[in-house]
């Protein structure tokens, strides 16, 4: 995994969690203004390598001859300029899976342009659907394009190509575009347009905060409850829990009644604390749940019973790998994340480099070692 920002590290961490041996190829710290801030390095080892030096590029070529997968997060053309493009590496290792994870993909007008999650969301069409009535489109935190359409889709692509390689014996190139990944993720939005789910302006439809029974409401203690009571049988339980009489209310699907019903629901939810609403709606099918903070999510009874969150050796909490497999579940590492260059020597020795070769690479400043051993 060539070190990069958010999406590629998630892709590598998913694979590491489920048993892959992942080497993160870092830029030497002397070549970087600061560390790249990878907080998704669980289970990985770090090799510090200067790809801009011919000796460093040659090391990566040699590593890729014995690798199954290369995860590459750079803009179109960067690897080719380094002499590390897929036409070179696949010729030397025809079984290599060369996964290219970028915002805009390897071709097209924007292929060499910079961008971030909000830009990929915008170009995919998804951003136009996000936001409340009479407000600008709203980009949530960078989950959808970066991680959903990027990291997760790329990991899926790698698994698919490894499965295919088991039959053909041949590697191939993965062109994982975050624009296309998040567009694919939004297939429901595209394919449900014909059934009328999105015929109203943004923020006035069933699932985009238009409906009073698919909304978030503030409680008396400043917390929130999430309501998703779409089906009539669930809606009836919501109404019962709120202490209202169904016969005295507008029809559930009467769009004209939605604004007034929102106000009514909001005033009722504001009368009790989040805990009090949980005591009313827990163990019902009203589809009403508390909006939990990250800390509260990790300590919630349901999540604790499932072991949905784990702690590493430093006491840091994070989500357990998903999905849960019955026979070969993920076994995430509990060790701290690696320092840049911490495993450089160890990895190179595994790949057949001699101690003399490693010493020469170090003197040429092509690699960085956490601590250079005296016998080098």
DANOR-V742807 format. One record per helix or strand of 2 or more residues. SS is the DSSP state (alpha for helix, beta for strand). FROM is the first residue (numbers start at 0). LEN is the number of residues. If there is no record, write none. Layout:
BEGIN
ss:SS from:FROM len:LEN
ss:SS from:FROM len:LEN
END
This chain:
BEGIN
ss:alpha from:5 len:12
ss:beta from:21 len:5
ss:alpha from:28 len:3
ss:beta from:43 len:6
ss:alpha from:53 len:12
ss:beta from:68 len:4
ss:alpha from:77 len:4
ss:alpha from:85 len:7
ss:beta from:96 len:6
ss:alpha from:116 len:8
ss:alpha from:126 len:3
ss:alpha from:143 len:25
ss:beta from:171 len:6
ss:alpha from:177 len:8
ss:alpha from:186 len:5
ss:alpha from:192 len:3
ss:beta from:213 len:5
ss:beta from:223 len:5
ss:alpha from:231 len:10
ss:alpha from:245 len:3
ss:alpha from:254 len:15
ss:alpha from:273 len:8
ss:beta from:287 len:3
ss:alpha from:293 len:6
ss:alpha from:300 len:6
ss:beta from:308 len:3
ss:beta from:316 len:3
ss:alpha from:343 len:7
ss:alpha from:354 len:9
ss:beta from:366 len:2
END
